[in-house]
């Protein structure tokens, strides 16, 4: 961290007001943006001397292709990902006038290191040099695509296709909860979640959304792998379906019923912590899965990435909870926050929906009915579309 601060101070003290970019026949001067920790550069302004393509993606992510190098950049997060490597920056990227602005370090250090056969930087002249000329670099459009306006039920043509990852909780040897209490018939959480998840897949596809399922059969998927699946498929949202269970120590636990939606954050109530502990207990079935080694840098990055999506996850949870209120017979238990393992590794807005108490006979009958499962799926799908429409309107308003 001291090294990063030193670099930032050096950039602040020494960075010029203009970056020269030299390529055969395509020299250009790029005005730099002054910040409190040094100069920054609007990355698209490197063109036409350098081939640049910048695409704004959901959840404050930007895909940047520059000089043949692919970068994953997140607004206000001082790290960049390139070829699977997470690289710390002296300052966080930001948006100004609809353009992505990155620390000068990206141009003077990072890109020449990642593409030494294509770029070099002369610090004495403050000059970025394109080796072999701009024609030696794979060309790309310099225009950041704008999203098309949303049409009813999400059927508009978009530069970015909507992708929702649907997660059916538990599976395989992990039955999840078993209920209801005091009856001769039983349901298993893993069966209910899979049935609802499949119906949610159908409902979302009917609304023009691409769907990725973490499981489609009665199999066990590690909690950490569910988020990894979501990330690999570049999901816009992650929705995990679960069935709640009453605390056996409650007075008349079989009477507890209702639905609630969670997003990832520190649990604020004992009951939220109880639900998180109950769902996180699935990790005991993952005998062949080893946890990643502790890495302070990974911890920082994960924490920052999740904080970036906290507000969006909360809004998605509120929308789902409201839509479920129109069809659920039990009471709303509200939107809550807790530390669910299944949400930790999903770097996108992510929620966990407890669709009812399987320990309650009335709730158990409701969530077991194919008709009501379709109603639940349609409510969650409608909430998903409503949230995405609002998000894209905000994104469009911020794009000139």
C-alpha positions as CSV (number, residue, x, y, z in Angstrom):
1,X,0.0,0.0,0.0
2,X,2.9,2.4,0.7
3,X,4.3,1.7,-2.7
4,X,0.9,2.6,-4.3
5,X,0.8,5.9,-2.3
6,X,4.4,6.7,-3.4
7,X,3.5,6.1,-7.0
8,X,0.4,8.3,-6.7
9,X,2.5,11.1,-5.2
10,X,5.0,10.8,-8.0
11,X,2.3,11.0,-10.6
12,X,0.7,14.0,-8.9
13,X,4.0,15.8,-8.8
14,X,5.5,15.0,-12.2
15,X,2.7,14.2,-14.6
16,X,2.4,16.6,-17.5
17,X,-0.8,18.2,-18.7
18,X,-0.7,16.5,-22.1
19,X,0.2,13.0,-23.1
20,X,1.9,12.6,-26.6
21,X,1.0,9.5,-28.5
22,X,3.4,8.8,-31.4
23,X,2.5,6.4,-34.2
24,X,3.5,6.4,-37.9
25,X,1.5,9.2,-39.5
26,X,-1.0,9.3,-36.6
27,X,0.5,11.3,-33.8
28,X,-1.9,12.9,-31.3
29,X,-1.9,14.8,-28.1
30,X,-4.2,13.7,-25.3
31,X,-5.1,16.3,-22.6
32,X,-4.8,14.7,-19.2
33,X,-7.4,15.0,-16.4
34,X,-5.9,16.3,-13.1
35,X,-7.0,14.5,-9.9
36,X,-6.0,14.7,-6.3
37,X,-3.7,11.7,-6.7
38,X,-2.2,12.5,-10.1
39,X,-3.0,12.7,-13.8
40,X,-5.6,10.5,-15.5
41,X,-6.3,9.9,-19.1
42,X,-9.6,9.4,-21.0
43,X,-8.6,6.0,-22.5
44,X,-10.6,6.5,-25.8
45,X,-8.7,9.6,-26.6
46,X,-5.6,7.5,-27.4
47,X,-7.3,6.8,-30.8
48,X,-6.6,7.0,-33.7
49,X,-2.9,6.6,-32.9
50,X,-3.7,3.5,-30.8
51,X,-6.5,1.1,-31.5
52,X,-9.1,1.4,-28.7
53,X,-12.5,-0.1,-28.1
54,X,-14.4,0.7,-25.0
55,X,-17.7,-0.9,-24.0
56,X,-19.8,0.1,-21.0
57,X,-21.3,-3.0,-19.3
58,X,-23.7,-3.4,-16.4
59,X,-22.8,-2.9,-12.8
60,X,-20.1,-0.2,-13.4
61,X,-17.9,-2.6,-15.4
62,X,-16.1,-1.5,-18.6
63,X,-14.6,-3.8,-21.2
64,X,-11.5,-2.1,-22.7
65,X,-9.6,-3.4,-25.7
66,X,-6.5,-1.3,-26.3
67,X,-3.4,-2.2,-28.4
68,X,-4.5,-5.8,-28.4
69,X,-4.9,-6.0,-24.6
70,X,-8.2,-6.8,-23.0
71,X,-8.9,-5.1,-19.6
72,X,-11.8,-5.4,-17.2
73,X,-12.2,-2.1,-15.4
74,X,-14.7,-1.2,-12.6
75,X,-15.6,2.4,-11.8
76,X,-14.2,3.6,-8.5
77,X,-12.3,0.4,-7.8
78,X,-8.5,0.8,-7.9
79,X,-7.8,-2.5,-9.6
80,X,-7.9,-3.7,-13.2
81,X,-8.1,-7.3,-14.5
82,X,-6.0,-8.4,-17.5
83,X,-5.5,-12.0,-18.7
84,X,-6.7,-13.3,-15.4
85,X,-4.3,-11.1,-13.4
86,X,-5.6,-8.6,-10.9
87,X,-3.4,-5.5,-11.0
88,X,-3.6,-2.7,-8.4
89,X,-3.8,0.9,-9.6
90,X,-2.6,4.1,-8.0
91,X,-6.1,5.5,-8.2
92,X,-9.6,4.3,-9.2
93,X,-11.0,4.8,-12.7
94,X,-14.0,7.0,-13.0
95,X,-16.3,8.4,-15.7
96,X,-16.3,12.0,-16.8
97,X,-18.5,13.3,-19.6
98,X,-19.5,9.7,-20.4
99,X,-15.9,8.7,-21.0
100,X,-13.9,6.2,-19.0
101,X,-10.9,7.9,-17.3
102,X,-8.1,5.8,-16.0
103,X,-4.9,6.6,-14.0
104,X,-2.0,7.7,-16.2
105,X,-0.2,4.6,-14.8
106,X,-2.4,2.4,-17.1
107,X,-0.8,4.0,-20.2
108,X,2.7,4.6,-18.9
109,X,3.3,1.3,-17.1
110,X,0.6,-1.2,-17.4
111,X,0.0,-1.3,-21.2
112,X,3.7,-1.2,-22.2
113,X,4.2,-4.1,-19.8
114,X,1.4,-6.2,-21.2
115,X,2.1,-5.3,-24.8
116,X,5.9,-4.7,-25.0
117,X,6.0,-5.5,-28.7
118,X,3.4,-2.9,-29.5
119,X,3.8,-0.1,-27.0
120,X,6.6,1.7,-25.1
121,X,6.7,4.8,-22.9
122,X,9.4,7.4,-22.9
123,X,9.1,9.1,-19.5
124,X,11.7,11.8,-20.3
125,X,9.4,13.0,-23.2
126,X,6.1,12.0,-21.7
127,X,5.5,10.1,-24.9
128,X,3.6,6.9,-25.6
129,X,5.1,5.2,-28.7
130,X,3.3,2.7,-30.9
131,X,5.9,0.2,-32.2
132,X,5.4,-0.5,-35.9
133,X,2.7,2.1,-36.2
134,X,-1.0,2.0,-35.5
135,X,-1.5,-0.5,-38.4
136,X,0.4,-3.1,-36.5
137,X,-2.3,-3.2,-33.8
138,X,-5.5,-5.0,-34.4
139,X,-8.1,-2.3,-35.3
140,X,-11.2,-1.7,-33.3
141,X,-14.1,0.8,-33.2
142,X,-13.5,3.8,-30.9
143,X,-17.2,4.3,-30.2
144,X,-18.6,3.1,-26.9
145,X,-22.0,1.5,-27.9
146,X,-25.1,2.9,-26.3
147,X,-27.8,0.6,-25.0
148,X,-31.1,0.6,-26.9
149,X,-34.1,1.8,-25.1
150,X,-36.0,-1.0,-23.4
151,X,-39.2,-2.3,-25.1
152,X,-42.1,-4.0,-23.2
153,X,-41.1,-7.3,-21.6
154,X,-37.4,-6.8,-22.5
155,X,-37.6,-7.7,-26.2
156,X,-35.6,-4.7,-27.6
157,X,-32.4,-5.2,-29.5
158,X,-29.5,-4.3,-27.2
159,X,-25.8,-4.0,-27.5
160,X,-25.6,-6.1,-24.4
161,X,-27.8,-9.2,-24.1
162,X,-29.3,-9.6,-20.7
163,X,-28.0,-12.6,-18.8
164,X,-29.6,-13.8,-15.5
165,X,-28.0,-16.7,-13.5
166,X,-30.6,-18.8,-11.7
167,X,-29.5,-20.9,-8.8
168,X,-31.5,-23.7,-7.4
169,X,-30.4,-24.1,-3.8
170,X,-29.0,-27.4,-2.4
171,X,-29.1,-30.6,-4.4
172,X,-27.7,-34.2,-4.5
173,X,-26.9,-35.4,-0.9
174,X,-27.8,-32.0,0.4
175,X,-31.6,-32.1,0.8
176,X,-31.8,-28.7,2.5
177,X,-34.8,-28.3,4.8
178,X,-37.3,-31.1,5.2
179,X,-40.9,-30.4,6.2
180,X,-43.6,-29.6,7.1
181,X,-43.7,-30.0,10.9
182,X,-46.4,-32.3,12.3
183,X,-47.5,-33.9,9.0
184,X,-47.2,-37.4,7.5
185,X,-46.1,-36.0,4.1
186,X,-42.7,-34.4,3.4
187,X,-41.1,-32.1,1.0
188,X,-37.4,-31.5,0.4
189,X,-36.0,-28.1,-0.3
190,X,-33.7,-29.3,-3.1
191,X,-36.8,-30.5,-5.1
192,X,-38.8,-27.3,-4.6
193,X,-35.9,-25.0,-5.5
194,X,-35.1,-26.9,-8.7
195,X,-38.8,-26.9,-9.8
196,X,-39.1,-23.2,-9.2
197,X,-35.8,-22.4,-10.8
198,X,-36.7,-24.3,-14.0
199,X,-40.0,-22.4,-14.2
200,X,-38.1,-19.1,-13.6
201,X,-35.8,-20.0,-16.5
202,X,-38.9,-20.4,-18.7
203,X,-40.4,-17.2,-17.5
204,X,-37.2,-15.2,-18.1
205,X,-36.7,-16.6,-21.5
206,X,-40.2,-15.7,-22.4
207,X,-39.3,-12.2,-21.5
208,X,-36.2,-12.2,-23.8
209,X,-33.6,-12.8,-21.2
210,X,-30.7,-15.4,-21.5
211,X,-30.6,-17.7,-18.6
212,X,-27.8,-19.7,-17.1
213,X,-28.7,-22.4,-14.5
214,X,-26.2,-23.5,-11.8
215,X,-27.8,-26.9,-11.8
216,X,-30.6,-28.5,-13.8
217,X,-30.6,-31.9,-12.1
218,X,-30.5,-33.3,-8.6
219,X,-26.8,-32.8,-8.1
220,X,-24.5,-31.0,-5.6
221,X,-22.8,-27.8,-6.8
222,X,-20.3,-26.3,-4.4
223,X,-21.4,-22.9,-3.0
224,X,-18.3,-21.2,-4.2
225,X,-18.7,-22.8,-7.7
226,X,-22.2,-21.3,-8.1
227,X,-20.8,-17.7,-8.0
228,X,-17.9,-18.8,-10.3
229,X,-20.5,-20.1,-12.9
230,X,-22.2,-16.7,-12.7
231,X,-19.0,-14.8,-13.3
232,X,-17.8,-17.0,-16.1
233,X,-21.1,-16.4,-18.0
234,X,-20.9,-12.6,-17.4
235,X,-24.3,-12.6,-15.6
236,X,-26.0,-9.3,-15.0
237,X,-27.9,-10.7,-12.0
238,X,-27.7,-13.8,-9.8
239,X,-30.9,-15.1,-8.2
240,X,-30.7,-18.0,-5.8
241,X,-34.0,-19.8,-4.8
242,X,-34.4,-21.4,-1.4
243,X,-37.0,-22.6,1.1
244,X,-37.0,-21.4,4.6
245,X,-37.3,-23.4,7.8
246,X,-38.4,-22.4,11.3
247,X,-36.1,-22.5,14.3
248,X,-37.1,-25.5,16.3
249,X,-36.5,-23.5,19.4
250,X,-39.2,-21.1,18.5
251,X,-42.6,-21.3,20.3
252,X,-44.9,-23.2,17.9
253,X,-42.3,-23.3,15.0
254,X,-44.8,-24.9,12.7
255,X,-46.8,-21.7,12.6
256,X,-44.0,-19.6,11.1
257,X,-44.6,-18.7,7.5
258,X,-43.9,-16.1,4.9
259,X,-41.4,-15.0,2.2
260,X,-38.3,-12.9,2.4
261,X,-35.4,-11.8,0.1
262,X,-31.8,-11.3,1.1
263,X,-28.8,-9.5,-0.3
264,X,-25.2,-10.0,0.7
265,X,-24.1,-7.9,3.7
266,X,-23.4,-8.3,7.4
267,X,-26.4,-9.8,9.2
268,X,-28.3,-7.2,11.2
269,X,-30.6,-9.5,13.2
270,X,-30.3,-12.8,14.9
271,X,-32.9,-14.3,12.6
272,X,-31.0,-13.2,9.4
273,X,-27.8,-14.8,10.8
274,X,-29.8,-18.0,11.6
275,X,-31.0,-18.2,8.0
276,X,-27.5,-17.5,6.6
277,X,-26.0,-20.2,8.9
278,X,-28.7,-22.6,7.8
279,X,-28.1,-22.1,4.1
280,X,-24.3,-21.9,4.5
281,X,-24.3,-25.3,6.2
282,X,-24.5,-26.9,2.7
283,X,-20.7,-26.5,2.7
284,X,-20.4,-29.6,4.8
285,X,-21.4,-31.8,1.8
286,X,-18.5,-30.4,-0.3
287,X,-16.0,-33.0,0.8
288,X,-14.0,-32.7,-2.4
289,X,-13.8,-29.0,-2.5
290,X,-10.9,-27.1,-1.0
291,X,-11.2,-23.5,0.0
292,X,-8.9,-21.0,-1.7
293,X,-5.9,-20.0,0.3
294,X,-6.2,-16.7,2.2
295,X,-5.0,-13.9,0.1
296,X,-5.2,-10.3,1.5
297,X,-5.3,-8.8,-2.0
298,X,-8.2,-11.1,-3.1
299,X,-10.0,-10.3,0.1
300,X,-9.7,-6.5,-0.6
301,X,-10.8,-7.0,-4.2
302,X,-13.7,-9.2,-3.3
303,X,-14.9,-6.8,-0.6
304,X,-14.7,-3.8,-3.0
305,X,-16.5,-5.6,-5.8
306,X,-19.3,-6.7,-3.5
307,X,-19.6,-3.2,-2.1
308,X,-20.0,-1.9,-5.6
309,X,-23.1,-4.1,-6.1
310,X,-24.6,-3.6,-2.6
311,X,-27.0,-0.9,-3.5
312,X,-28.1,-2.6,-6.7
313,X,-28.6,-5.9,-4.9
314,X,-30.7,-4.2,-2.3
315,X,-32.9,-2.6,-5.0
316,X,-33.3,-5.9,-6.8
317,X,-34.3,-7.6,-3.5
318,X,-36.9,-4.8,-2.8
319,X,-38.4,-5.3,-6.3
320,X,-38.6,-9.1,-5.9
321,X,-40.2,-8.8,-2.5
322,X,-42.8,-6.3,-3.8
323,X,-43.8,-8.6,-6.7
324,X,-44.0,-11.7,-4.6
325,X,-46.4,-9.8,-2.3
326,X,-49.1,-9.9,-5.1
327,X,-49.2,-13.7,-5.2
328,X,-47.8,-15.1,-1.9
329,X,-50.5,-16.1,0.7
330,X,-48.2,-15.8,3.7
331,X,-46.9,-12.5,5.2
332,X,-43.9,-10.5,3.8
333,X,-40.9,-10.9,6.2
334,X,-39.2,-8.1,4.3
335,X,-35.8,-7.5,2.7
336,X,-32.9,-8.5,4.8
337,X,-29.1,-8.8,4.6
338,X,-26.8,-11.6,5.7
339,X,-23.6,-13.3,4.7
340,X,-24.5,-16.1,2.4
341,X,-21.6,-18.0,1.0
342,X,-23.5,-18.6,-2.3
343,X,-23.6,-14.8,-2.9
344,X,-20.0,-14.0,-1.9
345,X,-18.3,-15.0,-5.2
346,X,-21.0,-13.6,-7.5
347,X,-19.6,-10.2,-8.7
348,X,-22.9,-8.8,-9.8
349,X,-26.1,-7.8,-8.1
350,X,-27.1,-11.0,-6.2
351,X,-30.1,-12.0,-4.1
352,X,-31.3,-15.1,-2.3
353,X,-35.1,-15.6,-2.2
354,X,-36.7,-17.6,0.6
355,X,-40.0,-18.4,-1.2
356,X,-41.8,-19.7,1.9
357,X,-41.5,-21.9,5.0
358,X,-41.4,-25.6,4.2
359,X,-41.9,-26.3,7.8
360,X,-45.3,-24.7,7.7
361,X,-48.1,-26.9,6.1
362,X,-49.8,-24.0,4.3
363,X,-46.6,-22.6,2.9
364,X,-45.4,-26.1,2.0
365,X,-48.6,-26.8,0.0
366,X,-48.3,-23.5,-1.8
367,X,-44.7,-23.9,-2.9
368,X,-45.2,-27.5,-3.9
369,X,-48.0,-26.7,-6.3
370,X,-46.9,-26.5,-10.0
371,X,-49.5,-23.7,-10.5
372,X,-48.2,-21.6,-7.6
373,X,-44.6,-22.4,-8.6
374,X,-45.3,-20.7,-11.9
375,X,-46.8,-17.7,-10.1
376,X,-43.7,-17.4,-8.0
377,X,-41.4,-17.7,-11.1
378,X,-43.5,-15.1,-13.0
379,X,-43.3,-12.7,-10.0
380,X,-39.5,-13.0,-9.8
381,X,-39.2,-12.7,-13.5
382,X,-41.3,-9.6,-13.6
383,X,-39.3,-8.1,-10.8
384,X,-36.1,-8.9,-12.7
385,X,-37.3,-7.2,-15.8
386,X,-38.5,-4.1,-13.8
387,X,-35.1,-3.8,-12.1
388,X,-33.1,-4.2,-15.4
389,X,-35.3,-1.7,-17.1
390,X,-34.7,0.9,-14.3
391,X,-30.9,0.1,-14.3
392,X,-30.7,0.6,-18.1
393,X,-32.6,3.9,-17.9
394,X,-30.1,5.1,-15.3
395,X,-27.2,3.9,-17.5
396,X,-28.6,5.6,-20.6
397,X,-29.1,8.8,-18.7
398,X,-25.4,8.8,-17.8
399,X,-24.3,8.1,-21.3
400,X,-24.1,11.2,-23.6
